[in-house]
Amino acid sequence: MNLYPNPVASELVLNMDLVKDGQYLTEIYDLNGKLISGKTFNVTAGKNQFVLDVNSLTAGMYLLTLTGEDGTKISKSFVKF
């Protein structure tokens, strides 16, 4: 999983290279662990790219967590300015 730009102003691009089709849940948490937003994406095997609107977030550091159908989780931090 790759996120850019980081820091971000309004649109965060999420790139994923996946081995199988499925549904993936993206969740954004603040540093206190509070869930800010969540969205499910249907993806195909191979390269996938999604644009996440982060305009409504206040400036600060966040954690984006990607969860697959099998429960596998990947997390990356990003900064909103």
Secondary structure, DSSP 8 states (H G I E B T S, - for coil): -EEESSSBSSEEEEEEEESS-EEEEEEEEETT--EEEEEEEEE-SEEEEEEEE-TTS-SEEEEEEEEETT--EEEEEEEE-
